[in-house]
Amino acid sequence: MFRLGSPRFVVAAIGLAASLLVVGPSIPARAADADTAPAAKKPAAVKAPAAKAGSAAPAKGPAAKPAKATARVEGADKFRVLAPGVEVTIPSDQREEETESTHDIVEILQGIPDLKWTPKTEPNTQTLRELATSTIFRRDIWCLEFTFKPVRMLWVDEPQPSGKMQRKLIWYLLYHVTNRGQHLHPQRTQDGTYEVAKVDADVRFIPTFVLESQEYKKAYLDRVIPVAIEAIRRREDPNRKLLDSVEISAQAIPVSSGGIDKPVWGVATWEDVDSKIDFFSIAIQGLTNAYQWTDRPQEFKTGDPPGKGRSLTEKTLLLNFWRPGDEFAEDQRFIRYGMPGKVDYTWVYR
């Protein structure tokens, strides 16, 4: 993958040297212990030369920062305590402009003929044609706080359809989501205008995790691998229940209030990831209900089902990572959060 003396070889060599300085000799069986407190005598992790703060769609948002205890975590005394800086928190990103959008109702304007007429006793603005033109749609908006540990790896023996076991390298992302409440709710006032109020409510996190490599044009959807999740739980915290993407979507995420956090923990797992990948992103959908849509009116004809020619895009969190190693040294110590020349994270619609 690298030629001796090439710039990429030098970067990889520096990354390897820095990793050895940080974590010392490799101890695969107890790798997770390095993340726990009070083992804070090791030097701070070497930060990759990545761009600084992430951005939020469409403008740049606040920088992601290491998770810190701002409130008491419910049941925290039962679980492993992580050292400061091990986790990264992406704050919730909900915006008032996301609570409304303006669109023509093409199902009416294109689907019903002869709508253009001039009423004699009512203003033109009260005709069906005018009411269906530039209509304002309003909706509630919520967004969850997302905290994670950078991508890690674990070898597991996975059962195959043949009945035999196959040893596979699993890439995984350990995370937890927190519902801070303060969701945006547009409400009509007495003078007919709208204002956005903030409300608290439980929500559901129905996630999609996609690991993407732009350099190799490959994408891997998160898979539910029970044997891997159990092995990850034993490594990360034997006392904590970790939910897969199906299990976490089956329960409501409660509001954290009164100075007590109520995070829900989960893990996303991937297998058969190309070992040549150096730069990759993880696209996460389901953290917010914000979305956008566009219509192609020329595609809708009378008699067509509603929504034909319409494209929906969801607000998606993109986390960027790089792995300055090679295909023969698949080691989680080489995975860095952030990507040289790019933001660490960004919100996009896709």
C-alpha positions as CSV (number, residue, x, y, z in Angstrom):
1,M,0.0,0.0,0.0
2,F,2.9,2.3,0.8
3,R,6.3,2.7,-0.9
4,L,9.3,3.0,1.4
5,G,10.2,6.7,1.7
6,S,6.9,7.9,0.2
7,P,4.9,10.6,2.1
8,R,2.2,8.1,3.0
9,F,4.8,5.8,4.4
10,V,6.2,8.6,6.6
11,V,2.7,9.5,7.8
12,A,2.1,5.8,8.7
13,A,5.4,5.5,10.5
14,I,4.8,8.7,12.5
15,G,1.3,7.4,13.4
16,L,2.6,4.0,14.5
17,A,5.3,5.7,16.6
18,A,2.9,8.0,18.2
19,S,0.5,5.2,19.0
20,L,3.2,3.2,20.7
21,L,4.1,6.2,22.8
22,V,0.5,6.6,23.8
23,V,-0.7,3.2,24.6
24,G,2.6,1.2,25.0
25,P,2.8,-2.5,24.2
26,S,-0.2,-4.1,22.7
27,I,-2.3,-6.1,25.2
28,P,-5.3,-7.2,23.1
29,A,-7.1,-9.1,25.9
30,R,-7.4,-6.0,28.0
31,A,-7.4,-3.2,25.5
32,A,-10.5,-1.5,26.9
33,D,-8.8,-1.0,30.3
34,A,-6.8,1.9,28.9
35,D,-10.0,3.9,28.6
36,T,-11.0,3.7,32.2
37,A,-10.3,6.0,35.1
38,P,-8.2,6.4,37.2
39,A,-5.6,5.1,34.8
40,A,-4.7,8.7,33.8
41,K,-0.9,8.4,34.1
42,K,-0.6,7.7,30.4
43,P,0.1,10.7,28.1
44,A,-2.8,12.4,26.4
45,A,-3.8,10.8,23.1
46,V,-2.0,12.2,20.0
47,K,-4.5,14.2,17.9
48,A,-4.4,13.8,14.1
49,P,-3.8,16.9,12.0
50,A,-7.4,17.1,11.2
51,A,-9.6,20.2,10.6
52,K,-11.1,21.6,13.8
53,A,-14.8,22.0,14.5
54,G,-17.5,20.2,12.6
55,S,-20.3,22.0,10.7
56,A,-24.0,21.8,10.7
57,A,-26.2,22.0,7.7
58,P,-26.0,24.4,6.0
59,A,-23.6,26.5,8.1
60,K,-20.8,25.5,10.4
61,G,-21.9,24.4,13.9
62,P,-20.1,24.2,17.3
63,A,-17.1,22.0,17.6
64,A,-17.5,18.5,19.0
65,K,-15.8,18.3,22.4
66,P,-14.9,15.5,24.8
67,A,-17.8,14.4,26.9
68,K,-17.8,15.8,30.4
69,A,-20.0,15.2,33.4
70,T,-22.4,18.2,33.5
71,A,-25.1,16.2,35.2
72,R,-25.3,13.1,37.3
73,V,-25.8,10.0,35.2
74,E,-28.6,7.7,36.3
75,G,-27.1,4.5,37.8
76,A,-23.5,5.6,37.1
77,D,-22.2,3.8,40.2
78,K,-22.9,0.5,38.6
79,F,-20.8,1.0,35.5
80,R,-17.2,1.5,34.4
81,V,-16.0,5.1,34.7
82,L,-14.3,6.4,31.6
83,A,-11.3,8.6,31.7
84,P,-11.8,12.3,30.6
85,G,-11.4,12.7,26.8
86,V,-12.2,9.1,25.9
87,E,-15.6,10.0,24.5
88,V,-16.6,12.7,22.0
89,T,-20.0,14.4,22.2
90,I,-21.9,15.9,19.2
91,P,-24.4,18.3,20.6
92,S,-28.0,18.3,19.4
93,D,-28.6,20.5,16.4
94,Q,-32.2,21.6,16.0
95,R,-33.0,24.9,14.3
96,E,-36.1,27.0,14.1
97,E,-36.0,27.2,10.3
98,E,-36.4,23.4,10.2
99,T,-39.9,23.7,11.7
100,E,-41.4,25.1,8.4
101,S,-41.0,24.8,4.7
102,T,-42.8,26.2,1.7
103,H,-44.0,24.1,-1.2
104,D,-46.6,23.9,-4.0
105,I,-49.0,21.0,-3.5
106,V,-48.4,19.4,-6.9
107,E,-51.0,16.8,-6.4
108,I,-53.6,19.6,-6.6
109,L,-52.0,22.0,-9.0
110,Q,-51.0,19.2,-11.5
111,G,-53.6,16.6,-10.7
112,I,-56.8,18.8,-11.0
113,P,-57.5,20.5,-14.3
114,D,-59.0,23.9,-14.9
115,L,-58.1,25.4,-11.5
116,K,-57.4,28.9,-12.8
117,W,-60.6,31.0,-12.5
118,T,-61.6,34.4,-11.0
119,P,-64.2,34.4,-8.2
120,K,-66.8,37.2,-8.1
121,T,-67.5,37.3,-4.4
122,E,-64.2,36.1,-2.8
123,P,-60.6,37.3,-3.2
124,N,-58.4,35.3,-5.5
125,T,-56.3,34.2,-2.5
126,Q,-59.2,31.9,-1.4
127,T,-59.3,29.8,-4.5
128,L,-58.0,26.2,-4.4
129,R,-55.2,27.1,-6.9
130,E,-53.9,29.9,-4.7
131,L,-54.2,28.0,-1.5
132,A,-52.2,25.1,-3.0
133,T,-49.5,27.5,-4.1
134,S,-46.5,28.3,-1.8
135,T,-48.2,26.5,1.1
136,I,-46.3,26.6,4.4
137,F,-45.9,23.2,6.1
138,R,-45.0,23.2,9.9
139,R,-43.8,20.4,12.0
140,D,-42.2,19.7,15.4
141,I,-38.4,19.2,15.4
142,W,-36.2,17.3,17.8
143,C,-32.6,16.1,17.9
144,L,-30.6,13.8,20.2
145,E,-27.2,14.4,21.6
146,F,-24.7,11.8,20.3
147,T,-21.7,10.6,22.3
148,F,-19.3,8.0,21.0
149,K,-15.9,6.4,21.4
150,P,-13.8,6.4,18.2
151,V,-14.1,3.3,16.0
152,R,-12.6,0.1,17.5
153,M,-11.9,-3.4,16.3
154,L,-12.4,-6.9,17.8
155,W,-11.8,-10.4,16.5
156,V,-14.7,-12.8,17.1
157,D,-15.6,-16.3,16.1
158,E,-18.8,-16.0,14.1
159,P,-21.1,-19.0,13.3
160,Q,-21.6,-19.6,9.6
161,P,-24.6,-21.3,7.7
162,S,-22.4,-24.4,7.4
163,G,-22.4,-24.8,11.2
164,K,-18.7,-24.0,11.4
165,M,-17.2,-21.0,13.1
166,Q,-15.2,-18.3,11.1
167,R,-12.9,-15.8,12.8
168,K,-13.7,-12.3,11.6
169,L,-12.5,-8.8,12.4
170,I,-15.4,-6.6,13.5
171,W,-15.3,-2.8,13.4
172,Y,-17.6,-1.2,15.9
173,L,-18.8,2.2,17.2
174,L,-19.8,2.3,20.9
175,Y,-22.2,5.2,21.5
176,H,-25.0,6.5,23.7
177,V,-27.8,9.0,22.9
178,T,-29.2,11.5,25.3
179,N,-32.6,13.3,25.0
180,R,-32.1,16.8,26.3
181,G,-35.6,17.8,25.5
182,Q,-36.3,21.5,24.5
183,H,-37.8,20.2,21.2
184,L,-39.1,22.9,18.8
185,H,-42.9,23.1,18.6
186,P,-44.6,25.8,16.3
187,Q,-47.8,27.0,17.8
188,R,-50.4,29.5,16.5
189,T,-50.8,32.7,18.4
190,Q,-54.0,34.8,18.8
191,D,-53.1,37.2,16.0
192,G,-52.7,34.3,13.6
193,T,-48.9,34.2,13.5
194,Y,-46.8,31.4,14.7
195,E,-44.1,31.2,17.4
196,V,-41.8,28.3,18.3
197,A,-42.2,26.9,21.8
198,K,-39.8,24.5,23.5
199,V,-41.3,21.3,24.8
200,D,-40.0,18.1,26.4
201,A,-41.1,14.6,25.2
202,D,-39.7,11.1,24.8
203,V,-38.6,10.2,21.3
204,R,-37.6,7.1,19.4
205,F,-34.1,6.6,17.9
206,I,-34.5,4.4,14.8
207,P,-30.9,4.5,13.5
208,T,-29.1,3.7,10.3
209,F,-25.3,3.5,10.4
210,V,-23.3,3.4,7.2
211,L,-19.5,3.1,7.1
212,E,-18.4,4.8,3.8
213,S,-15.1,4.9,2.0
214,Q,-14.9,7.7,-0.6
215,E,-11.5,6.6,-1.9
216,Y,-12.7,3.1,-2.8
217,K,-16.4,4.0,-3.3
218,K,-17.6,1.4,-0.9
219,A,-20.3,1.5,1.8
220,Y,-21.1,-1.0,4.6
221,L,-24.5,-1.0,6.4
222,D,-24.4,-1.7,10.1
223,R,-25.2,-5.4,10.8
224,V,-26.6,-7.1,13.9
225,I,-24.0,-9.6,15.1
226,P,-25.1,-11.0,18.5
227,V,-21.8,-12.8,19.2
228,A,-19.9,-9.6,18.5
229,I,-22.1,-7.5,20.7
230,E,-21.6,-9.8,23.6
231,A,-17.9,-9.8,23.2
232,I,-17.9,-6.0,22.9
233,R,-19.9,-5.8,26.1
234,R,-17.4,-7.9,28.0
235,R,-14.6,-5.8,26.8
236,E,-16.1,-2.3,27.3
237,D,-18.2,-2.8,30.4
238,P,-19.6,-6.2,31.5
239,N,-22.3,-4.5,33.7
240,R,-23.7,-2.4,30.9
241,K,-26.4,-3.6,28.4
242,L,-25.5,-2.6,24.9
243,L,-28.4,-2.4,22.4
244,D,-28.0,-3.2,18.7
245,S,-29.7,-1.0,16.0
246,V,-32.9,-3.1,16.2
247,E,-33.2,-3.2,20.0
248,I,-32.5,0.5,20.5
249,S,-35.3,1.5,18.1
250,A,-37.8,-0.5,20.1
251,Q,-37.7,1.7,23.2
252,A,-38.3,5.4,23.8
253,I,-35.4,7.7,24.7
254,P,-36.5,9.4,27.9
255,V,-35.9,13.1,28.6
256,S,-32.9,13.9,30.8
257,S,-34.0,16.5,33.3
258,G,-33.6,17.6,36.9
259,G,-29.8,17.3,36.7
260,I,-30.0,13.5,35.9
261,D,-28.8,12.2,32.5
262,K,-30.6,9.1,31.1
263,P,-28.4,8.0,28.2
264,V,-29.3,4.9,26.2
265,W,-26.2,2.9,25.1
266,G,-25.8,1.1,21.8
267,V,-23.2,-0.3,19.4
268,A,-23.0,-0.4,15.6
269,T,-21.0,-3.2,14.1
270,W,-19.6,-3.9,10.6
271,E,-17.8,-6.9,9.2
272,D,-15.8,-7.7,6.0
273,V,-14.6,-4.1,5.8
274,D,-11.9,-3.6,3.2
275,S,-8.5,-3.6,5.0
276,K,-7.1,-1.1,2.4
277,I,-9.4,1.7,3.6
278,D,-7.5,4.7,5.0
279,F,-10.2,7.4,5.1
280,F,-13.8,6.7,6.0
281,S,-16.9,8.4,7.3
282,I,-19.9,7.0,9.3
283,A,-23.2,8.4,8.2
284,I,-25.9,8.3,11.0
285,Q,-29.6,8.9,10.4
286,G,-32.3,8.9,13.0
287,L,-30.8,11.3,15.4
288,T,-33.3,14.0,14.4
289,N,-36.6,14.1,12.6
290,A,-35.6,17.0,10.4
291,Y,-36.0,16.4,6.7
292,Q,-36.4,18.3,3.3
293,W,-38.3,17.4,0.2
294,T,-38.3,18.6,-3.4
295,D,-40.9,18.0,-6.1
296,R,-40.5,17.6,-9.8
297,P,-44.0,18.9,-11.0
298,Q,-43.5,17.8,-14.6
299,E,-43.4,14.2,-13.5
300,F,-46.8,14.3,-11.8
301,K,-49.9,13.6,-14.0
302,T,-53.6,13.3,-13.2
303,G,-54.3,9.9,-11.7
304,D,-50.8,9.4,-10.3
305,P,-50.4,8.3,-6.7
306,P,-49.5,11.1,-4.2
307,G,-45.8,11.8,-3.9
308,K,-44.8,10.8,-7.4
309,G,-41.7,12.8,-8.4
310,R,-41.0,13.8,-4.8
311,S,-37.6,13.3,-3.2
312,L,-37.1,13.2,0.5
313,T,-33.7,13.8,2.2
314,E,-33.0,13.2,5.9
315,K,-30.7,15.2,8.1
316,T,-27.7,13.0,8.6
317,L,-24.7,13.2,10.9
318,L,-21.3,12.5,9.2
319,L,-18.4,11.5,11.4
320,N,-14.9,11.5,9.7
321,F,-12.1,9.1,10.6
322,W,-8.7,8.2,9.2
323,R,-6.5,5.1,9.7
324,P,-2.8,5.8,9.0
325,G,-1.9,2.1,8.8
326,D,-1.9,-0.4,6.0
327,E,-3.9,-3.5,5.0
328,F,-1.5,-5.8,6.8
329,A,-1.7,-4.0,10.2
330,E,-5.4,-3.7,11.1
331,D,-5.1,-2.2,14.5
332,Q,-7.7,0.0,16.3
333,R,-4.8,2.1,17.7
334,F,-4.3,3.6,14.3
335,I,-7.9,4.9,13.9
336,R,-8.1,8.7,14.5
337,Y,-11.3,10.7,14.8
338,G,-11.2,13.5,12.2
339,M,-9.7,13.6,8.8
340,P,-6.7,15.7,7.5
341,G,-8.0,18.7,5.6
342,K,-11.7,18.1,6.6
343,V,-14.0,18.9,9.4
344,D,-14.4,16.3,12.2
345,Y,-18.1,16.1,11.7
346,T,-20.9,17.8,9.7
347,W,-24.7,17.7,9.4
348,V,-25.9,17.1,5.8
349,Y,-29.2,16.3,4.1
350,R,-29.1,13.1,2.0
